[in-house]
Amino acid sequence: MSVFPLRRRLRAKALVAPPLDLVAALPLPVVVLDPDGVVALANTAAEAFLNASQASLGERGLAASFAADAPLVALIADARAAGTDLTAYDSEIALAGGRTVRADVFVTPLTDAAGWTMVSFQARTVPALAARQLVNQSAARSAVGVAAMLAHEIKNPLSGIRGAAQLLGQSAETRADAEGRELTTLICAEVDRVAALIDRMEGFTDTRPVAKSAENIHAVLGHVRSVALSGFARGLAVRERYDPSLPAVAGNYDALVQVFLNLVKNAAEAVAAAGGQGGSITLTTAYRHGFRVAAEGSKLRVALPLEACVIDTGAGPAPEVARHMFEPFVSSKRAGGGLGLALVAKIVGDHGGIVEYERATEPPRTIFRVLLPTA
């Protein structure tokens, strides 16, 4: 091993000893780069993850551990050049030697040492954020075909059935047939219910680009809160915790209102199912600086810094339902149609954003997080 990398590592420890001492003991793979981009420290977990010793990384450089065209190399360079945090979720990392792993990658400048950068890896054993979004989009696309077929094959005959039931009802009324009137009323009610379901499914068949403009996300959430408190969430506590400095979102006002109305309605039903006493719904917004998502198989990273969350204190869905909750016709509610969250996934995807579900334990709460681009 040459003296040069060793000298840099010693200088790194002298400048930022407390963080590096902690980094060395972390169970996650972590690499620290000095201002020149040289590996100053690679903890034991990083050596195992990259299949390279700290001495080797110091000699060859971190980039040598990845394939020549690996997007991760550009991600680290961009973060160092901008001096800001960058994150790549569920990235497929091609390592030198042909091995491929999936991991979340976090590139973070060290605040107490200018020019120093920490690169950490969280290995993924199941699909995470980006993969979930691909599943959501695939589910929405499959629902488009199903909805188009059903709308064509079912909705038109429904109008004929309803018309016939109305004629029978008029005949029963003429004969003073109470039982006949009751049955025709039931037929009309059931036809209307099925027609309403078809109307909701037709929302999936519109594949035209969403007309977007600069919208205030707090105006959207404020309107949703007012509608909720005057209707399905009457009597519940609906709290607001906003970042007032957020820029405008690139979106369609009506479509975004539909997204958050669905999420808040689900939250209200979950709180009510849990007893309602002491339960609450919280709407939050935040700006996630440097949050970017890379599309699968592409080096292009899309910034999604605007975060809006709907948080409730309900029990949350069962795990087997949670894994498929953004797919059509999946619902934990006995009377649910299973289209609300699938439509949310489609609309958010049409905006170039991401919606994800999280169940937190301390304190117990359900979180639906929507990430959107700025205008």
C-alpha positions in Angstrom: 0.0 0.0 0.0 1.3 3.5 -0.9 1.9 6.1 1.7 -0.2 8.7 -0.2 -3.7 7.2 0.5 -2.7 6.4 4.1 -1.7 10.1 4.6 -5.1 11.2 3.3 -6.9 8.8 5.6 -4.9 10.1 8.6 -5.6 13.6 7.5 -9.3 12.7 7.3 -9.3 11.3 10.8 -7.6 14.4 12.1 -10.1 16.8 10.6 -13.3 14.9 11.3 -12.4 12.3 13.9 -15.8 11.9 15.7 -17.8 11.2 12.5 -15.3 8.8 11.1 -14.9 6.9 14.3 -18.7 6.4 14.3 -18.7 5.5 10.6 -16.2 2.8 11.2 -18.6 1.1 13.6 -21.7 1.4 11.5 -23.3 -1.9 10.4 -24.3 -0.3 7.0 -21.7 0.0 4.2 -20.3 3.5 4.3 -17.4 5.1 2.4 -16.0 8.6 3.1 -14.4 10.6 0.3 -11.9 13.5 1.0 -12.1 16.8 -1.0 -10.1 15.2 -3.8 -12.4 12.3 -4.1 -10.0 9.8 -2.6 -11.4 7.2 -0.3 -10.4 8.2 3.2 -12.4 5.5 5.0 -14.3 2.4 4.1 -15.8 0.6 7.1 -15.9 -3.2 7.3 -19.5 -3.4 6.0 -18.4 -1.4 2.9 -15.5 -3.7 2.2 -17.8 -6.7 2.3 -20.4 -4.9 0.1 -18.0 -3.8 -2.5 -15.8 -6.8 -2.2 -12.7 -4.6 -1.9 -10.4 -3.7 1.0 -10.0 -0.1 2.2 -6.4 -0.1 1.0 -7.6 -1.2 -2.5 -10.3 1.4 -2.6 -7.8 4.0 -1.5 -5.4 3.0 -4.3 -7.9 2.5 -7.2 -10.6 4.9 -6.1 -14.3 4.2 -5.4 -15.3 4.5 -9.1 -13.2 1.5 -9.9 -15.5 -0.7 -7.9 -18.4 -0.1 -10.3 -19.0 -0.8 -14.0 -17.5 1.9 -16.3 -21.0 3.3 -17.2 -22.6 2.9 -13.8 -25.0 5.8 -13.1 -23.9 5.7 -9.5 -20.6 7.2 -10.4 -22.4 10.2 -12.0 -24.6 10.5 -8.9 -21.7 10.8 -6.6 -20.0 13.3 -8.9 -23.2 15.4 -9.1 -23.6 15.4 -5.3 -20.0 16.5 -4.8 -20.2 19.2 -7.4 -23.4 20.6 -6.0 -22.5 20.1 -2.4 -26.0 18.7 -1.7 -27.6 15.4 -0.6 -28.6 13.1 -3.4 -30.4 9.7 -3.1 -31.0 6.9 -5.5 -33.6 4.4 -4.3 -33.5 0.7 -5.2 -30.7 1.2 -7.7 -29.3 -1.7 -9.6 -25.6 -1.4 -9.0 -23.2 -3.1 -11.4 -20.0 -3.9 -9.5 -16.7 -4.5 -11.1 -16.3 -8.3 -11.8 -19.9 -8.7 -13.1 -21.7 -8.9 -9.7 -25.0 -6.9 -9.5 -26.7 -5.8 -6.3 -29.8 -3.7 -5.5 -29.5 -0.9 -2.9 -30.6 2.5 -1.8 -27.6 4.9 -2.2 -27.2 8.0 -0.1 -24.6 10.6 -1.0 -24.2 13.2 1.8 -21.7 16.1 2.2 -20.2 16.2 5.7 -21.4 19.5 7.3 -18.5 19.9 9.6 -15.8 19.4 6.9 -16.0 21.2 3.7 -15.5 19.1 0.6 -15.8 15.7 2.4 -18.5 13.4 1.3 -20.1 10.2 2.8 -21.6 7.5 0.5 -23.7 4.9 2.3 -25.6 1.9 0.9 -28.7 0.2 2.2 -29.0 -3.2 0.5 -32.5 -4.1 -0.7 -33.8 -7.6 -0.5 -37.3 -6.6 -1.7 -38.5 -4.0 -4.2 -38.5 -0.6 -2.7 -39.7 2.9 -3.7 -38.9 2.9 -7.4 -40.0 -0.7 -7.9 -43.2 -0.1 -6.0 -43.9 2.8 -8.4 -43.4 0.5 -11.4 -45.8 -2.0 -9.9 -48.3 0.8 -9.3 -48.0 2.0 -12.8 -48.3 -1.5 -14.2 -51.4 -2.1 -12.2 -52.9 1.2 -13.4 -52.2 0.3 -17.0 -53.8 -3.1 -16.6 -56.9 -1.4 -15.1 -57.1 0.8 -18.2 -57.8 -2.2 -20.4 -60.2 -3.8 -17.9 -62.1 -0.5 -17.5 -62.4 0.2 -21.2 -63.8 -3.3 -21.8 -66.3 -3.2 -19.0 -67.5 0.3 -19.8 -68.2 -0.8 -23.3 -69.7 -4.2 -22.5 -71.7 -3.4 -19.4 -72.7 0.2 -19.2 -74.9 0.3 -22.3 -77.1 -2.7 -21.3 -77.5 -1.1 -17.9 -79.5 1.7 -19.3 -81.9 -0.7 -20.9 -82.3 -2.7 -17.7 -83.1 0.5 -15.8 -85.6 1.7 -18.3 -87.4 -1.7 -18.2 -87.5 -1.6 -14.4 -89.0 1.9 -14.5 -91.8 0.8 -16.9 -92.5 -2.2 -14.6 -92.6 0.2 -11.6 -95.1 2.4 -13.3 -97.3 -0.6 -14.1 -97.0 -1.9 -10.5 -98.1 1.6 -9.3 -101.1 1.5 -11.5 -102.1 -1.9 -10.1 -101.3 -0.7 -6.6 -98.8 -3.6 -6.3 -96.6 -2.6 -3.3 -94.3 -5.6 -3.7 -93.8 -5.0 -7.4 -92.9 -1.3 -6.7 -90.4 -2.4 -4.0 -88.7 -4.9 -6.4 -88.4 -2.4 -9.3 -87.0 0.2 -6.9 -84.4 -2.4 -5.8 -83.5 -3.1 -9.4 -83.1 0.6 -10.2 -80.9 1.1 -7.1 -78.7 -1.8 -7.9 -78.4 -0.7 -11.6 -77.4 2.8 -10.4 -74.8 1.3 -8.0 -73.2 -0.7 -10.9 -73.3 2.3 -13.2 -71.5 4.4 -10.5 -68.8 1.7 -10.3 -68.4 1.8 -14.1 -68.2 5.6 -14.0 -65.3 5.3 -11.5 -63.5 2.8 -13.7 -63.8 5.0 -16.7 -61.3 7.3 -15.0 -58.7 4.7 -15.9 -59.4 4.9 -19.6 -58.4 8.5 -20.1 -54.7 8.3 -21.2 -54.5 11.9 -22.4 -51.6 13.9 -20.8 -52.7 15.8 -17.7 -53.1 19.6 -18.2 -50.7 21.0 -15.6 -50.1 24.4 -14.2 -48.4 25.9 -11.2 -50.6 25.0 -8.3 -50.4 25.8 -4.5 -50.4 22.4 -2.8 -51.7 24.0 0.4 -54.7 25.4 -1.5 -55.4 21.8 -2.7 -55.1 20.4 0.8 -57.1 23.2 2.4 -60.0 22.5 0.0 -59.8 18.8 0.7 -59.9 19.4 4.4 -62.9 21.7 4.1 -64.8 19.1 2.1 -63.8 16.3 4.5 -64.9 18.2 7.6 -68.3 19.1 6.1 -68.9 15.5 5.1 -67.2 12.1 5.7 -64.8 13.4 8.4 -67.3 15.4 10.4 -66.5 15.2 14.1 -62.8 14.0 13.5 -59.7 16.1 14.2 -58.0 16.9 10.9 -54.8 18.7 11.7 -52.4 20.6 9.4 -48.6 20.8 9.6 -47.3 22.6 6.6 -44.0 24.0 5.4 -45.1 27.5 4.3 -42.1 28.1 2.0 -43.0 25.4 -0.5 -42.8 26.3 -4.2 -45.7 25.6 -6.5 -46.4 22.1 -7.7 -46.6 21.1 -11.4 -50.1 19.6 -11.4 -53.8 19.7 -12.2 -55.8 21.2 -9.4 -58.9 19.0 -9.9 -56.9 15.8 -10.3 -54.8 16.6 -7.1 -58.0 17.3 -5.2 -59.3 13.9 -6.3 -56.1 12.2 -5.1 -56.1 13.7 -1.6 -59.9 13.4 -1.2 -59.5 9.6 -1.8 -56.6 9.4 0.7 -58.3 11.5 3.4 -61.6 9.5 3.0 -59.6 6.3 3.5 -58.0 7.8 6.5 -61.3 8.9 8.0 -62.8 5.4 7.5 -59.7 3.8 9.1 -60.0 6.2 12.1 -63.7 5.5 12.4 -63.1 1.7 12.2 -60.6 2.0 15.1 -63.3 3.6 17.3 -62.7 7.2 16.4 -62.1 8.2 20.1 -58.9 10.1 20.2 -58.2 9.4 16.6 -57.0 12.0 14.2 -55.9 12.8 10.6 -52.8 14.9 9.9 -52.0 16.6 6.6 -48.3 17.5 6.3 -46.1 19.1 3.6 -42.3 19.3 3.4 -39.5 20.1 0.9 -37.1 17.2 0.4 -34.0 18.9 -0.9 -32.0 16.7 -3.3 -34.6 13.9 -3.5 -34.4 12.3 -6.9 -35.7 9.1 -8.4 -34.0 7.3 -11.3 -36.2 5.4 -13.7 -35.4 1.8 -14.2 -32.8 1.3 -17.0 -32.2 5.1 -17.4 -29.6 7.5 -16.2 -32.1 10.3 -16.0 -33.0 11.3 -12.4 -36.2 13.2 -11.8 -36.4 15.6 -8.9 -39.5 15.0 -6.7 -38.9 17.4 -3.8 -42.5 18.2 -2.8 -43.8 15.8 -0.2 -47.5 15.8 1.0 -48.6 13.2 3.5 -51.9 12.0 4.8 -51.4 10.4 8.3 -54.0 8.7 10.3 -54.2 6.8 13.6 -56.2 3.9 12.3 -55.1 0.3 12.5 -54.0 0.2 8.8 -54.7 -2.7 6.4 -53.6 -6.3 6.9 -50.1 -7.0 5.5 -51.5 -9.2 2.7 -53.7 -6.3 1.6 -50.9 -3.7 2.0 -48.7 -5.4 -0.5 -51.3 -5.0 -3.2 -53.2 -1.9 -2.1 -52.5 0.1 -5.2 -53.8 -2.6 -7.5 -57.4 -2.4 -8.8 -60.1 -4.4 -6.9 -58.0 -4.8 -3.8 -59.7 -3.5 -0.6 -59.7 -4.3 3.1 -63.3 -2.8 3.4 -66.2 -5.1 3.1 -68.2 -2.6 0.9 -65.1 -1.2 -0.9 -64.8 -1.4 -4.6 -61.0 -1.4 -4.5 -60.5 1.3 -7.1 -59.8 4.4 -5.0 -56.1 3.8 -4.4 -55.5 2.4 -7.9 -56.9 5.6 -9.3 -54.7 7.6 -6.9 -51.6 5.7 -8.2 -52.7 6.4 -11.8 -53.2 10.2 -11.2 -50.0 10.6 -9.3 -48.1 8.6 -12.0 -49.7 10.9 -14.6 -48.1 13.8 -12.7 -44.7 12.2 -12.8 -44.8 11.6 -9.1 -44.8 8.7 -6.6 -47.2 7.6 -4.0 -46.2 5.2 -1.2 -47.6 3.6 1.9 -45.9 3.2 5.2 -47.0 1.8 8.5 -45.1 3.4 11.4 -45.1 2.0 14.9 -43.9 4.8 17.2 -46.6 6.1 17.6 -48.8 3.7 15.6 -50.0 5.4 12.4 -50.6 5.0 8.7 -48.8 7.3 6.3 -49.6 7.8 2.6 -46.8 9.9 1.1 -47.1 11.7 -2.2 -44.0 13.0 -3.9 -44.4 15.5 -6.7 -42.3 17.7 -9.0 -42.2 21.5 -8.7 -43.6 23.8 -11.4 
